[in-house]
Structure formats: structure tokens, C-alpha cells
Amino acid sequence: MLRLPSSQISRESADPRFRDRGAGLAPAVIIVGLLALSAAVVYGTGGTSQAYPHVVYVPIVMAAAYYGGIGALASALLAGFVVLGPLMPLNTLTGESQPVEGWLFRTVFLVAVAGTVAVLIKQIRSEKGAKLFAESHNASSRLPNWSELQNQIDGFLRGSGLRKPHALLAIEANNLEQIAYTLGGSVVDQLPALMYEQVRAILPRSHSVYHGRSNRLAVLLPTEEMAVPEAVSKAITAFRRPVRLDDIPVYLDVTVGSADIETESKTAHEAMRQVNLALETAKHQARRHVHYRRENDTSSRRNLTLLGQVPAAISADQFQLFYQPKVDLETREVVGAEALIRWMHPEHGLLSPGHFMPQIENTALIDDITAWVVETAWRQLRSWRMAGIGIELAVNVSPRNLLNTGLVPSLKRLFDQDGDAAALFEVEITESAVIADAQKTVRQLHEIRELGAQIALDDFGTGYTSLRYLTELPLDKLKIDQSFVRRLQQRNAEASVVNAVIQLGQELGLTLIAEGIEEEGIRGHLMHLGCHQGQGFYFSKPVPPATLQGMLGRPLPVHTAAS
């Protein structure tokens, strides 16, 4: 495990909770005064033959508390040799002196008491310090945690306000699961410290760094020293350089959220909620950075409300399937379709998947939605077959669905109704589905393939699928991601990637489908490279089933993105 960097350790040593009590002149004066008072009390009460000599324990304990073992020893020797030493009579009334062995034994005893007390105080302080450290620092990275960040912000806000404007950044590594599956969970424990080093290298020392979740850091940013956009830009740039895990260079895909810390009507909890909301918004929108604005709250509340309405919406038949044609690039005739969900919301009207699916995919509701999509698409496919229409129909399945043992039995139940129709039914998965649990995913897909359905790998080129998994998956089709297709004629790099994917697909005997075709030139270029089918607004947007039926049996007219 990586240890905390020295710069962060120095921060701990400066924290009064983790060091001995401040030793100064004032405690020493008080201790000497107590020793003098002890001498006066002992002398005034009749000498060392009485019980009052025990009052010297008070300054000895105090010296141990403020000055540790050395202070306690000095105080004990002063008490034994001076305060209660040979100059102090055994009995002040008779003037009888103490025997030498008496005051020597007392001195040794006082030294023993001083040493014992000093050790006990040191142990108590050490345990208390360790407890405070554990409460305020992450156990694995030893970086200050979210609780410590909250204390820092509350300290700012409880005082006279922030003397300087501050902002809060949250930085999260998105590909933690993929790294964990590849290198193991124990290696991933090193990531926060490595992320800290990346951040620390580009930010001033006055910017404190905190460790929240396993893959999330926070930065307290004095914005007079560095503006938020500059800090975000530097952080993103820093993470373009790979970190080394077990001598393997690993790229960290990071997202950043930011929020201003305001002095009016703001608590530490509110500031941290806002920066986390900004980060989650950036992740859902597939953006590198989002700065918190009040409209983020409105959007978040709306998403939460929509999520709560999903079960009732399924029962009320508010969801619909639209179908985007898959077109033969050479003939421009429809050869298949992809089923895409829409929500006819009673308040918000027709909602596209981007308004509700990202939230649903993170919950168990995705199983209910997928079950509805599969059954609805299956009924439509059978309806088309009864009308003499034999086109293929694809549905999207999420990673969570493939980890659910109920998917294959559900498909089997449907395919038992019409075995011939199963060959026209297509299951589309993304590369992230393979990463989630490669062995289980491969096994599930083989079972689906054995039922007669086709398997397509969607958005190929944007994820982390290795070529080994590509050969192990029972694929029939490979879909080239639209991010490459749209820039096909603009950048040579994209053209090279698309050409390589097409050649790979041809070698594996797969049907190749390009997404996001919006121009005639791109259609011609893809056809020349050997791509078989395409989707995109050049051909058609997603349409209701009746509209799709009207497109069959003839070449589609040209559609531009603007139309």
C-alpha cells in the first residue's frame, strides 16, 4: 500500500490534535509555583512526617502532561531533592531532620511515579490521536476524508466568513471497475494515493486535497490563486498521463464537478452536496466537467421524480417503442430495425431515453423496463411476420440485465411461441456489458445464441473490450460507434479506425453496421470500405411501427440531419 506523501504528513503534524500539548513558559511557571506552594504547605503543616507531602504529585502530573517524560523527571527530582529534600525538616516543631535514606527513597519513588504517569499520558494521547486520525482520514490512502473536509468548510463558515473566495472540486475515476477486474481489488487500493500525486503535482500547496469515496478526491480551491476553469483544465490534463500500477501504465478516465463555496446561507453539507451533484451530472451527460448551477438541482429533482413514476408508467402503458431502420448501404432498402423506447409522459410529453434511461439503468427497474421492451418488440416482430414482413428487429440489453438469471428463461418462453421468428430477433449489448462480468456475460450470450437469436456488439470502439473477448463472444453483428462515423471524412484517424474495424469484422464473418450516418458522402465511403448496413438521420429518425412499414420494399429517400 502506498503511504501518504510527505507533504500531506506535514499537514498532520501541524494539526494540534495530532501532537503533544503546546509546551511554553506559562505551564513551567505554574509548575514551579505549585512546587513552591507544596513546600510551604508541607512546612506549614509540620514537616514531612505528616501526610501533606503528597501534594507534590499535582505539579509532577502537570509537568508530565505538558512536557512529557523529561518534564515529569525534572519536576520529580526538584520535588525530591529541593522541595522535600534534606532542607525540609521531618518535624518543624522539634527541628528534627529527615534521615538520608528517607528523602532518597521518596525521591526515587517520585521519579518512578513521574515516569509511570508520563508513559500513561503518552499512551492515552497516542490512542486519542490515532482515534482522531482514523475519524478524519481515509484508512487506505491516509488522506484527509470527507468528514475532515466538512470540518474545514464549517470552520470557514463559522468564522468571519471566507477571507478569500473558495471553490470545491470533486474528481472521480470512472474506469475503476475495469481496472479492478483486470488487476485486482488490492491494486485498486493504491489509486487514491496515485490520484493525489497527479493532483498535487499541478496545484499549489495551499489547495488541500481530500479522499472521499474509493475513487473520488476533493480539492479545496482558493479561487484568487487559481480560477476554477484553470484548475479543472490542469487536472484533466494531468490525468492524460498514465499512472503506474504494478509497473503497468494505466489510464484514468476522470470526470470533474465543481461548486462555489458561498458564505451566505451555505453549510459544508450543502457545498459538498452541490459539488457531488455537479460531478454526477457530468457523468450522466458524458462530459469532462460540470460547474454547479441552480438548474442542476431542478434537473436532479426531476430525474428523481421520473424514476419514482416508472412502475406506474409501465402499468399505465405510457411507454412506446419507436423503430429506427437499419438500411442496406448499397440498395438503401430497410433490412431491419432497432427498437428504441419513448415515454409518453402525461405532464412532459414525449420523452426520449436520455431523459430517464440513465437513472433507470442504475436500479432494479431496468429489469422491468427491459422485460417490457423485449415482450413489446417480440409482439411487433410476430405481427410483421404474420403480415409477410420478414425484417430483423433488435433490442438493447443493459449490463445489469445480463447479470440477471431471468433474461434467458424469459427469451426462451417467447421463442417457444415461434421458433422461426427467433432468428429475426437480435440482442444488442455494449462493451461495458462485457466488462461488468466477462465470464457470466459470455455464458449468457451463448445461451441466448443457442435459443436462435442473433447477438450484436453495439458502440464498438468506445469501451474496453479486448480482442480475446471479441473472439469468445458469439457475435453475429458489429456496430461501429457514431463518434467515428460522423468524423469519417474529416479526420484521417477516424477513417483508419473505421477501416480497421471493418476489416476485423470481415475476418470474423460479422455483419457490419455503421451508426450515425448523416450524409451521402459518408454512406458511400462506408460502402466502399465494405460496411454492410447503416443507421442514421440520413435514412430516417426513429419512427412508429406503421411509419416503418411504409418504408419497406423501396430505397429510402435522402434525409439530412437538419430535416
C-alpha positions in Angstrom: 0.0 0.0 0.0 1.3 3.5 -0.9 2.0 5.7 2.1 0.8 9.2 2.5 3.0 11.7 0.7 5.3 13.7 2.9 3.6 17.0 2.1 0.4 15.6 3.5 2.1 14.2 6.6 3.5 17.7 7.3 -0.1 18.9 7.3 -0.9 16.3 10.0 2.0 17.3 12.2 0.8 20.9 12.0 -2.6 19.8 13.3 -2.8 20.3 17.1 -5.0 17.3 17.5 -2.1 15.0 16.4 0.8 16.5 18.5 1.6 16.9 22.2 0.1 19.9 24.1 1.9 23.1 23.4 4.8 23.4 25.9 5.6 27.0 26.7 6.7 29.2 29.6 3.4 29.7 31.3 2.9 26.0 32.3 6.5 25.9 33.6 5.9 29.0 35.8 2.7 27.4 37.2 4.5 24.1 37.9 7.3 25.9 39.8 4.7 27.9 41.7 2.9 24.7 42.6 6.2 23.1 43.8 6.9 26.2 45.9 3.3 26.1 47.3 3.8 22.4 48.1 6.9 23.3 50.1 5.0 25.9 52.0 2.1 23.6 52.7 4.4 20.8 54.0 6.5 23.1 56.1 3.4 24.9 57.5 1.7 21.6 58.4 4.6 20.2 60.4 7.1 18.8 58.0 7.5 15.6 56.0 6.2 13.4 58.9 2.7 14.5 58.1 0.5 13.4 55.0 0.8 16.7 53.2 4.0 15.9 51.2 1.7 14.1 48.7 0.6 17.4 47.3 3.8 17.4 45.2 2.1 14.8 42.9 0.0 17.6 41.4 2.9 19.6 39.8 4.6 16.3 38.7 1.4 15.1 36.9 1.1 18.5 35.3 4.7 18.5 34.1 4.1 15.1 32.6 1.1 16.3 30.8 2.8 19.4 29.3 6.4 18.4 28.9 6.3 14.6 28.7 8.8 12.3 30.4 11.6 14.9 30.7 9.4 17.4 32.3 8.0 14.9 34.7 11.5 13.7 35.6 12.7 17.2 36.2 9.7 18.0 38.4 10.2 14.8 40.4 13.9 15.5 41.0 13.1 19.1 42.0 10.4 17.8 44.4 12.6 15.1 45.8 15.9 17.0 46.2 14.6 20.5 46.9 11.0 20.7 48.0 11.0 17.6 50.1 14.8 17.0 50.3 17.2 17.4 53.2 16.3 21.1 53.7 12.8 20.2 54.7 12.6 19.1 58.4 10.9 15.8 59.4 9.2 17.8 62.2 9.2 21.6 62.2 8.2 21.8 65.9 11.2 19.8 67.1 13.6 20.8 64.2 14.3 17.1 63.6 15.9 16.5 60.2 14.9 13.7 57.8 17.1 10.6 57.6 19.0 10.5 54.4 17.5 7.2 53.3 14.1 8.7 53.9 14.3 11.6 51.4 16.4 9.5 48.9 13.7 6.8 48.9 11.0 9.4 48.4 12.9 10.9 45.5 13.2 7.5 43.8 9.5 6.9 44.4 8.6 10.3 43.0 10.8 9.6 39.9 9.0 6.3 39.4 5.6 7.9 39.8 6.7 10.6 37.3 7.8 8.0 34.7 4.7 6.0 35.1 2.4 9.0 34.7 4.4 10.2 31.7 4.1 6.8 30.0 0.3 6.6 30.7 -0.3 10.1 29.4 1.7 9.4 26.3 -0.3 6.2 25.7 -3.6 7.9 26.2 -2.6 10.8 24.0 -1.4 8.4 21.3 -4.6 6.4 21.4 -6.7 9.6 21.3 -4.6 10.9 18.4 -5.0 7.6 16.5 -8.7 7.7 17.0 -8.9 11.3 15.8 -6.7 10.5 12.8 -8.9 7.5 12.0 -12.0 9.6 12.2 -10.6 12.3 9.9 -8.5 10.3 7.4 -9.1 7.5 5.0 -7.7 4.2 6.2 -6.2 3.1 2.9 -4.8 6.3 1.4 -4.2 8.1 4.8 -5.5 11.3 3.1 -8.0 13.6 4.9 -11.5 12.3 4.4 -14.9 13.8 3.7 -15.5 14.4 7.4 -12.3 16.4 7.7 -13.3 18.4 4.6 -16.7 19.2 6.2 -14.9 20.4 9.3 -12.7 22.6 7.3 -15.6 24.2 5.4 -17.6 24.6 8.6 -14.7 26.3 10.2 -14.5 28.8 7.4 -18.2 29.5 7.6 -18.4 29.7 11.4 -15.8 32.3 11.5 -15.9 35.8 10.0 -16.7 34.2 6.6 -14.2 33.2 3.9 -11.5 35.8 3.8 -10.8 34.6 0.3 -13.3 33.1 -2.2 -13.1 29.3 -2.3 -14.5 26.6 -4.6 -14.7 22.9 -4.2 -13.7 20.4 -6.9 -14.6 16.7 -7.0 -12.5 14.4 -9.2 -13.6 10.8 -9.9 -12.0 8.0 -11.8 -14.8 6.4 -14.0 -13.0 3.2 -15.0 -12.3 1.9 -11.6 -14.3 -1.3 -12.1 -12.5 -2.1 -15.3 -9.1 -1.7 -13.6 -10.3 -3.8 -10.6 -11.4 -6.6 -12.8 -8.1 -6.6 -14.7 -5.6 -6.0 -12.0 -7.4 -7.0 -8.8 -9.1 -5.1 -6.0 -5.9 -4.9 -3.8 -4.1 -3.0 -6.6 -7.0 -0.5 -6.9 -6.5 0.5 -3.2 -3.4 2.3 -4.4 -5.3 4.5 -6.9 -6.4 7.3 -4.5 -2.7 8.0 -3.5 -1.7 7.9 -7.1 -4.6 10.3 -8.0 -3.4 12.5 -5.1 0.1 12.7 -6.6 -1.3 13.7 -10.0 -3.4 16.4 -8.5 -0.7 17.6 -6.1 1.8 18.0 -8.9 -0.3 20.6 -10.7 -1.9 22.6 -7.9 -0.4 25.0 -5.4 0.3 23.7 -1.8 -2.4 25.9 -0.4 -5.0 23.7 -2.2 -6.0 21.0 0.3 -6.8 17.5 -1.1 -9.3 15.1 0.5 -10.3 11.5 -0.2 -14.0 10.7 -0.3 -15.2 7.6 -1.9 -12.8 4.9 -3.1 -12.3 6.6 -6.4 -13.2 10.3 -5.6 -11.0 13.1 -4.4 -12.0 16.6 -3.4 -9.9 19.8 -3.7 -10.5 22.9 -1.6 -9.6 25.7 -4.0 -8.7 29.3 -3.1 -10.0 30.9 -6.4 -8.0 34.1 -6.0 -4.9 31.9 -6.5 -6.3 29.8 -9.3 -9.7 30.1 -11.1 -11.9 27.0 -11.4 -11.6 26.6 -15.2 -7.8 26.7 -14.9 -7.7 24.2 -12.1 -10.1 21.9 -13.9 -8.1 22.1 -17.1 -4.9 21.3 -15.3 -6.4 18.4 -13.5 -7.8 16.9 -16.7 -4.5 17.4 -18.5 -2.6 15.8 -15.6 -4.7 12.6 -15.8 -4.0 12.2 -19.5 -0.6 10.9 -18.3 -1.0 7.2 -17.2 -0.3 6.2 -13.7 1.7 3.0 -12.9 0.0 0.2 -11.1 2.2 -2.9 -10.6 4.5 -1.4 -13.2 1.7 -1.3 -15.7 0.8 2.1 -17.2 -2.9 2.7 -16.5 -5.1 5.5 -18.0 -7.5 7.0 -15.5 -10.7 8.3 -17.2 -11.7 11.2 -14.8 -14.7 13.4 -14.5 -14.7 16.7 -12.5 -17.5 18.5 -10.7 -17.1 21.9 -9.1 -19.1 24.3 -7.0 -18.5 27.7 -5.4 -18.5 27.9 -1.6 -20.7 30.8 -0.6 -20.7 32.5 2.8 -24.4 33.3 2.8 -26.9 30.6 3.6 -24.5 27.8 2.9 -23.3 24.9 5.0 -20.5 22.4 4.4 -23.1 19.7 3.8 -24.7 21.9 1.1 -21.4 22.7 -0.6 -20.5 19.0 -0.7 -23.9 18.1 -2.0 -23.6 20.6 -4.8 -20.2 19.5 -5.9 -21.3 15.9 -5.9 -24.4 16.8 -7.9 -22.2 18.6 -10.4 -20.0 15.5 -10.7 -22.9 13.1 -11.2 -24.4 15.5 -13.8 -21.2 15.5 -15.7 -21.0 11.7 -15.6 -24.6 11.3 -16.8 -24.1 13.8 -19.7 -20.7 12.2 -20.6 -18.9 15.5 -20.0 -15.5 16.1 -18.6 -16.6 18.8 -16.2 -19.8 20.5 -14.9 -19.9 23.5 -12.6 -22.8 23.6 -10.3 -25.7 25.8 -11.1 -29.1 26.1 -9.5 -30.8 24.4 -12.5 -28.8 21.3 -11.7 -31.0 20.9 -8.6 -34.1 21.3 -10.7 -32.9 18.6 -13.2 -31.9 16.3 -10.3 -35.2 16.6 -8.6 -37.0 16.0 -11.9 -34.9 12.9 -12.6 -35.7 11.5 -9.1 -39.4 12.2 -9.7 -39.4 10.5 -13.0 -37.7 7.5 -11.6 -40.4 7.2 -9.0 -43.1 7.3 -11.7 -41.6 4.4 -13.8 -43.6 1.5 -12.2 -46.9 3.3 -12.6 -45.9 4.3 -16.2 -45.4 0.7 -17.1 -48.8 -0.3 -15.7 -50.4 2.6 -17.5 -48.9 1.8 -20.9 -47.2 5.2 -21.1 -44.1 3.7 -22.7 -43.9 3.2 -26.5 -41.4 1.7 -28.9 -40.2 3.6 -31.9 -38.1 1.9 -34.6 -35.0 3.2 -36.4 -34.4 1.5 -39.7 -31.3 -0.5 -40.5 -30.5 0.1 -44.1 -28.5 -1.8 -46.7 -25.9 0.7 -47.7 -25.8 -0.4 -51.3 -29.6 -0.6 -52.1 -30.8 1.9 -49.3 -33.6 -0.6 -48.5 -34.7 -1.3 -45.0 -33.4 -4.7 -43.9 -34.0 -4.4 -40.1 -34.9 -2.1 -37.3 -33.7 -1.2 -33.8 -36.4 -0.8 -31.1 -36.0 2.4 -29.1 -38.1 3.3 -26.1 -40.0 6.5 -25.6 -42.1 7.7 -22.7 -45.4 9.5 -23.4 -45.4 11.4 -20.1 -48.7 12.9 -19.1 -47.0 16.2 -18.0 -43.8 16.4 -20.0 -45.0 14.9 -23.3 -42.9 12.5 -25.4 -39.5 11.9 -23.6 -36.5 10.3 -25.3 -34.4 7.7 -23.5 -31.8 10.3 -22.5 -34.3 11.8 -20.0 -34.9 8.7 -18.0 -32.8 5.7 -19.0 -29.5 6.7 -17.4 -31.3 6.8 -14.0 -33.2 3.6 -14.6 -30.1 1.6 -15.7 -28.6 2.1 -12.2 -31.6 0.5 -10.5 -33.5 -2.8 -10.5 -36.2 -1.1 -12.6 -34.0 -1.8 -15.7 -35.1 -5.4 -15.5 -38.8 -4.4 -15.6 -38.2 -1.9 -18.5 -36.1 -4.5 -20.5 -38.8 -7.1 -19.9 -41.4 -4.7 -21.3 -39.2 -3.8 -24.3 -38.5 -7.4 -25.2 -42.1 -8.5 -25.0 -43.4 -5.5 -26.9 -40.7 -5.9 -29.6 -41.4 -9.6 -29.9 -45.1 -9.0 -30.4 -44.3 -6.4 -33.1 -41.9 -8.8 -34.8 -44.6 -11.6 -34.9 -47.2 -9.1 -36.1 -44.9 -8.2 -39.0 -44.3 -11.8 -39.8 -48.0 -12.5 -40.0 -48.2 -9.6 -42.4 -45.5 -11.1 -44.5 -42.8 -8.7 -43.4 -39.6 -10.6 -42.6 -37.2 -7.9 -41.3 -34.8 -8.3 -38.3 -35.6 -6.5 -35.1 -33.0 -5.5 -32.4 -33.5 -4.7 -28.7 -30.9 -3.2 -26.4 -29.9 -5.1 -23.2 -28.0 -3.5 -20.4 -25.1 -5.0 -18.4 -27.4 -5.4 -15.4 -29.8 -7.5 -17.5 -27.0 -9.9 -18.5 -26.2 -10.4 -14.8 -29.8 -11.3 -14.1 -30.5 -15.0 -14.5 -34.1 -14.2 -15.5 -33.3 -12.9 -19.0 -32.6 -16.3 -20.8 -35.7 -18.0 -19.4 -37.8 -15.0 -20.5 -36.5 -15.2 -24.0 -36.9 -18.9 -24.2 -40.6 -18.6 -23.2 -41.1 -16.1 -26.0 -39.1 -18.0 -28.6 -41.1 -21.2 -27.9 -44.1 -19.4 -29.3 -42.5 -19.1 -32.8 -39.1 -20.7 -33.3 -38.7 -19.2 -36.8 -39.1 -15.7 -35.6 -36.3 -16.1 -33.1 -33.8 -16.0 -36.0 -35.0 -12.5 -36.7 -34.7 -11.3 -33.1 -31.5 -9.5 -32.3 -30.0 -8.7 -28.8 -27.7 -5.7 -28.7 -25.1 -5.4 -26.0 -22.4 -2.7 -25.3 -18.8 -3.2 -24.5 -19.4 -2.2 -20.9 -21.7 -5.3 -20.5 -18.7 -7.5 -21.2 -16.5 -5.7 -18.6 -19.1 -6.0 -15.9 -18.7 -9.8 -15.6 -16.9 -11.2 -18.6 -17.4 -14.9 -17.9 -21.0 -14.7 -16.9 -21.8 -12.4 -19.9 -20.1 -14.8 -22.4 -22.0 -17.7 -20.9 -25.4 -15.8 -21.0 -24.8 -14.7 -24.6 -24.0 -18.3 -25.7 -27.3 -19.4 -24.1 -29.2 -16.7 -25.9 -27.5 -17.6 -29.2 -28.4 -21.2 -28.7 -32.1 -20.2 -28.4 -31.8 -18.9 -32.0 -31.4 -15.1 -31.5 -28.7 -13.0 -33.1 -26.1 -11.1 -31.0 -24.8 -7.6 -31.9 -22.0 -5.7 -30.1 -23.0 -2.0 -30.0 -20.8 1.1 -29.9 -17.7 -0.8 -30.7 -14.5 1.1 -30.3 -15.6 3.3 -27.3 -15.1 0.8 -24.5 -12.5 -1.6 -23.2 -13.3 -4.9 -24.9 -10.2 -6.9 -25.6 -9.8 -8.8 -28.8 -9.8 -12.0 -26.8 -13.4 -11.4 -25.7 -14.3 -10.3 -29.2 -13.4 -13.8 -30.4 -15.1 -15.5 -27.4 -18.4 -13.7 -27.8 -21.0 -15.5 -30.0 -21.4 -12.4 -32.2 -23.3 -12.0 -35.5 -23.0 -8.3 -35.9 -20.6 -5.5 -35.0 -21.9 -1.9 -34.8 -19.4 0.9 -35.4 -19.9 3.8 -33.0 -21.3 7.0 -34.4 -18.4 9.1 -32.9 -16.1 7.6 -35.5 -18.6 7.5 -38.3 -19.6 11.2 -38.1 -15.9 12.3 -38.5 -15.1 9.7 -41.1 -14.4 12.3 -43.8 -12.9 15.0 -41.5 -10.1 13.2 -39.8 -7.7 10.5 -41.1 -7.5 8.9 -37.6 -11.3 8.1 -37.6 -11.0 6.7 -41.2 -8.2 4.4 -40.1 -10.1 3.2 -37.1 -13.3 2.5 -39.1 -11.3 0.8 -41.8 -9.6 -1.4 -39.2 -12.9 -2.3 -37.5 -14.5 -3.2 -40.9 -11.5 -5.4 -41.8 -11.6 -7.1 -38.4 -15.4 -7.7 -38.7 -15.0 -9.2 -42.2 -12.3 -11.5 -41.0 -14.6 -12.7 -38.2 -17.5 -13.1 -40.6 -19.7 -10.5 -38.9 -22.3 -8.2 -40.4 -21.0 -4.6 -40.0 -23.4 -1.8 -39.2 -22.4 1.9 -39.0 -24.3 4.2 -36.7 -24.8 8.0 -37.1 -24.8 8.3 -40.9 -26.0 11.8 -41.7 -24.5 12.4 -45.2 -24.5 10.7 -48.6 -20.7 11.0 -48.7 -20.3 9.0 -45.5 -22.7 6.3 -46.8 -20.7 6.0 -50.0 -17.4 5.9 -48.1 -18.6 3.2 -45.7 -19.9 1.1 -48.6 -16.6 1.5 -50.4 -14.8 0.2 -47.2 -17.0 -2.8 -47.1 -19.6 -1.9 -44.4 -22.9 -3.7 -45.0 -25.6 -1.7 -43.2 -26.2 1.7 -41.6 -28.4 3.7 -39.3 -28.8 7.5 -39.0 -30.8 10.5 -39.9 -29.6 10.3 -43.5 -32.1 7.5 -43.8 -34.6 8.1 -41.0 -35.2 9.1 -37.4 -36.8 6.5 -35.1 -40.5 6.2 -36.2 -43.7 4.4 -35.1 -44.2 0.9 -36.4 -46.8 1.9 -39.0 -44.4 4.5 -40.5 -41.6 1.9 -40.7 -43.9 -0.4 -42.6 -44.4 2.3 -45.2 -40.7 2.4 -45.8 -40.3 -1.2 -46.8 -39.7 -2.6 -50.3 -38.2 0.6 -51.8 -35.0 2.7 -51.5 -35.3 5.3 -48.8 -35.2 8.9 -49.8 -32.3 11.1 -48.6 -32.7 12.8 -45.2 -30.2 15.3 -43.8 -29.5 15.8 -40.1 -31.3 19.2 -40.3 -34.5 17.6 -41.5 
